[in-house]
Structure formats: C-alpha cells, structure tokens
Amino acid sequence: MWTETREKGVNSASTAATIESQWNLPYRGHVGIFCLIAAESAIFIIFVVAYLFYVGKSVTGPTPAEVLELPIFASICLLSSSVTIHLALSALRREKLGSFGLWWALTFLLGAIFLFETGIEWHRLIYHQGLTISTNLFGTTYYSLVGLHASHVTVGLVLLLTVLIFFLLGKVSSAQKERLDVLSYYWHFVDAVWVVVFLVVYILGR
C-alpha cells in the first residue's frame, strides 16, 4: 500500500512537471504590443466613424472630390515596407545579418518616402487648394484622421531608425528577434490602418 501511494505521488509530481513544462507564459512584449494595437485600433475607429459621419456635410468648399488625389505611389511604398520588414526578420532568424540590415534599411526608406509624400500632399492642399484644418468639416476630419496615421508612421520610423543605428554599431543579433518582432507587429498595424484610411478617405469619402 505504501508502494502504491508512493507511485501515485511520483505520478502526480510527474504530471505536474509535465503540465508546467508545457505551459509557458507568452512573451510580455507580445502581450504589450497586442494591447497597444487594440487600444490604438479603438482610437482609429472613432476617427474613421467621425470622418464618415461628417463627409459631405461641409457648408463651404473645397470638397474631397475637388482636391484629393489618389496617393498610389505613397501607398505602394508603405505597403511594400510590410514585406521588407518581414524579410528582414526572416534573415535575422537565419542569422544573416547583412541581409537583415539591407531589408531593414529599405523598410525605413519606404516608410520615409510615404511620410515625405504625405507632406507634399499637405503642402499642395494647404497652399494651392486652400484646405486647412479650420477650413470646413472636411478639412478638420481629413487632417485629424490622416494626421493621426502620419504620427504613428513617424513613431515607427523613429523606432526603425533606432534599430538601424544599433545594427550599424554591431549591437543587433538573433538574440533580439523577439523584441524586433514586437516592432514589426506595430509596423504591420500601421500599414493595415493605412488600407482602411485609404479606402475611407480616398475611395468612399470622395
């Protein structure tokens, strides 16, 4: 009987050890970024709903159809950066640091081009079309929504540049892949949000 009890105790301890070894807490960076994405998504939803609610309700011009042009080139650049950052991380996992640096730098460049194109568009709208944030409801909601997205792109570019600097200093290795995964999730989120903004502002809103 003592032997049977001992065997049961050993089996219970073994089962508990097996369960403990199978259950690993998720990386806190992943949990944090997913919580951030959820919160930021709620904010973007509010701005998108506001834009759709007020579109076409401006008493005075200009209207979206009169001044907006499709930012095709800028959109291609930003969406392509999701591919390049994925390739960068794939190279890092294979410990191909040269390829990682190349793809990461290209990701930053594509994001910077998008932000530069956004600046060009705003310059045209403000100084040539007379559309400012206080011109009418369209101007207010347009600059609020597109500006919110541009601010997130700016934050992403600062983070991308920081990683690029550390890479050039020889401080990046495959040991940081989980941390860089977190940054890639944020960048993919920024790209996904742009798809929604593009459809709402430049397609449906016109």
C-alpha positions as CSV (number, residue, x, y, z in Angstrom):
1,M,0.0,0.0,0.0
2,W,2.9,2.3,0.8
3,T,4.4,1.5,-2.5
4,E,1.1,2.2,-4.3
5,T,0.8,5.6,-2.5
6,R,4.4,6.4,-3.4
7,E,3.8,5.6,-7.1
8,K,0.7,7.8,-7.1
9,G,2.8,10.6,-5.6
10,V,5.5,10.2,-8.2
11,N,2.9,10.1,-11.0
12,S,1.3,13.3,-9.7
13,A,4.6,15.1,-9.4
14,S,5.5,13.9,-12.9
15,T,2.1,15.1,-14.3
16,A,2.5,18.5,-12.6
17,A,6.0,18.8,-14.0
18,T,4.8,17.9,-17.5
19,I,2.0,20.5,-17.3
20,E,4.4,23.1,-16.1
21,S,6.8,22.4,-18.9
22,Q,4.1,22.6,-21.5
23,W,2.7,25.9,-20.3
24,N,4.9,28.9,-20.9
25,L,3.9,32.4,-20.3
26,P,3.7,34.4,-23.5
27,Y,6.4,36.9,-24.2
28,R,5.4,40.1,-22.4
29,G,6.5,42.2,-25.3
30,H,3.9,40.5,-27.5
31,V,1.2,40.9,-24.9
32,G,2.1,44.6,-24.6
33,I,2.0,45.3,-28.3
34,F,-1.3,43.5,-28.8
35,C,-2.8,45.5,-26.0
36,L,-1.4,48.7,-27.6
37,I,-2.8,47.7,-31.0
38,A,-6.2,47.1,-29.5
39,A,-6.3,50.5,-27.8
40,E,-5.0,52.3,-30.9
41,S,-7.5,50.5,-33.1
42,A,-10.3,51.8,-30.9
43,I,-8.9,55.4,-31.4
44,F,-8.7,55.0,-35.2
45,I,-12.2,53.6,-35.3
46,I,-13.5,56.7,-33.6
47,F,-11.7,58.9,-36.1
48,V,-12.9,56.9,-39.1
49,V,-16.5,57.0,-37.9
50,A,-16.3,60.7,-37.4
51,Y,-14.9,61.2,-40.9
52,L,-17.7,59.1,-42.5
53,F,-20.3,60.9,-40.4
54,Y,-19.2,64.4,-41.4
55,V,-18.2,63.7,-45.0
56,G,-20.4,65.6,-47.4
57,K,-21.7,67.9,-44.7
58,S,-19.4,70.8,-45.2
59,V,-21.3,74.0,-45.9
60,T,-18.4,75.5,-47.9
61,G,-15.7,74.0,-50.1
62,P,-13.4,72.6,-51.1
63,T,-14.8,69.1,-51.2
64,P,-12.9,65.8,-51.3
65,A,-13.6,65.3,-54.9
66,E,-12.2,68.7,-55.8
67,V,-8.9,68.5,-54.1
68,L,-7.9,64.9,-53.2
69,E,-5.7,62.8,-55.5
70,L,-5.1,59.1,-55.0
71,P,-1.7,58.6,-53.3
72,I,-0.9,55.5,-55.3
73,F,2.9,55.7,-55.1
74,A,2.9,56.5,-51.4
75,S,0.6,53.6,-50.7
76,I,2.7,51.2,-52.6
77,C,5.8,52.3,-50.7
78,L,4.1,51.9,-47.3
79,L,2.5,48.5,-48.0
80,S,5.8,47.2,-49.6
81,S,7.5,48.0,-46.3
82,S,5.5,45.3,-44.6
83,V,7.1,42.8,-47.0
84,T,10.6,44.2,-46.4
85,I,10.4,44.1,-42.6
86,H,9.2,40.5,-42.8
87,L,12.2,39.7,-45.0
88,A,14.5,41.5,-42.6
89,L,13.3,39.4,-39.6
90,S,13.4,36.2,-41.6
91,A,17.1,37.0,-42.4
92,L,17.7,37.7,-38.7
93,R,16.3,34.4,-37.7
94,R,18.7,32.7,-40.1
95,E,21.5,34.9,-38.6
96,K,22.1,36.6,-42.0
97,L,22.9,40.0,-40.5
98,G,23.9,41.6,-43.8
99,S,20.5,40.8,-45.4
100,F,18.8,41.9,-42.3
101,G,20.4,45.3,-42.4
102,L,19.6,45.7,-46.0
103,W,15.9,44.9,-45.7
104,W,15.6,46.9,-42.5
105,A,17.1,50.0,-44.1
106,L,14.8,49.5,-47.1
107,T,11.8,49.3,-44.7
108,F,12.9,52.7,-43.2
109,L,13.4,54.2,-46.6
110,L,10.0,53.1,-47.8
111,G,8.3,54.5,-44.7
112,A,10.2,57.8,-45.0
113,I,9.1,58.1,-48.7
114,F,5.5,57.6,-47.6
115,L,5.8,60.3,-44.9
116,F,7.5,62.6,-47.4
117,E,4.7,62.1,-50.0
118,T,2.2,62.9,-47.2
119,G,4.0,66.1,-46.6
120,I,3.9,67.0,-50.3
121,E,0.2,66.3,-50.4
122,W,-0.5,68.5,-47.3
123,H,1.6,71.3,-48.8
124,R,-0.4,71.2,-52.0
125,L,-3.7,71.1,-50.1
126,I,-2.8,74.0,-47.8
127,Y,-1.0,76.4,-50.2
128,H,-2.6,75.6,-53.5
129,Q,-6.1,74.3,-52.7
130,G,-6.7,76.4,-49.6
131,L,-7.7,73.4,-47.4
132,T,-6.6,73.7,-43.8
133,I,-7.8,72.0,-40.6
134,S,-10.1,75.0,-39.9
135,T,-11.5,75.5,-43.5
136,N,-14.5,73.2,-43.1
137,L,-15.7,69.9,-41.6
138,F,-13.9,68.0,-44.3
139,G,-10.6,69.7,-43.6
140,T,-11.0,69.1,-39.9
141,T,-11.7,65.4,-40.2
142,Y,-9.3,64.8,-43.0
143,Y,-6.2,66.3,-41.2
144,S,-7.3,64.6,-38.0
145,L,-7.5,61.1,-39.5
146,V,-4.6,61.3,-41.9
147,G,-2.5,63.2,-39.4
148,L,-3.2,60.6,-36.7
149,H,-1.9,57.9,-39.0
150,A,1.1,60.0,-40.1
151,S,2.0,60.5,-36.4
152,H,2.0,56.7,-36.0
153,V,4.2,56.3,-39.0
154,T,6.6,58.9,-37.5
155,V,6.9,57.0,-34.3
156,G,7.5,53.8,-36.3
157,L,10.3,55.5,-38.3
158,V,12.0,56.7,-35.2
159,L,12.0,53.1,-33.8
160,L,13.2,51.7,-37.1
161,L,16.0,54.2,-37.3
162,T,17.0,53.4,-33.7
163,V,17.3,49.7,-34.5
164,L,19.2,50.6,-37.7
165,I,21.7,52.7,-35.7
166,F,22.2,49.8,-33.3
167,F,22.7,47.5,-36.2
168,L,25.4,49.7,-37.6
169,L,27.1,49.7,-34.2
170,G,27.1,45.9,-34.2
171,K,24.6,45.6,-31.4
172,V,21.9,43.6,-33.2
173,S,21.9,39.8,-33.3
174,S,19.3,37.0,-33.5
175,A,19.1,37.2,-29.7
176,Q,16.9,40.4,-30.2
177,K,14.5,38.7,-32.6
178,E,11.5,38.7,-30.2
179,R,12.0,42.4,-29.5
180,L,12.1,43.2,-33.2
181,D,9.1,41.0,-33.7
182,V,7.2,43.4,-31.4
183,L,8.3,46.4,-33.5
184,S,7.3,44.5,-36.7
185,Y,3.8,43.9,-35.3
186,Y,3.4,47.7,-34.8
187,W,4.6,48.4,-38.3
188,H,2.2,45.9,-39.8
189,F,-0.6,47.6,-37.8
190,V,0.4,51.0,-39.2
191,D,0.2,49.5,-42.7
192,A,-3.1,47.8,-42.1
193,V,-4.6,51.0,-40.8
194,W,-3.5,52.9,-43.9
195,V,-5.5,50.4,-46.0
196,V,-8.6,51.4,-44.1
197,V,-7.7,55.2,-44.2
198,F,-7.1,54.9,-48.0
199,L,-10.4,53.3,-48.6
200,V,-12.4,55.6,-46.3
201,V,-10.8,58.9,-47.3
202,Y,-9.8,58.5,-51.0
203,I,-12.4,56.0,-52.2
204,L,-15.6,56.0,-50.2
205,G,-15.2,59.6,-49.0
206,R,-15.0,61.1,-52.5
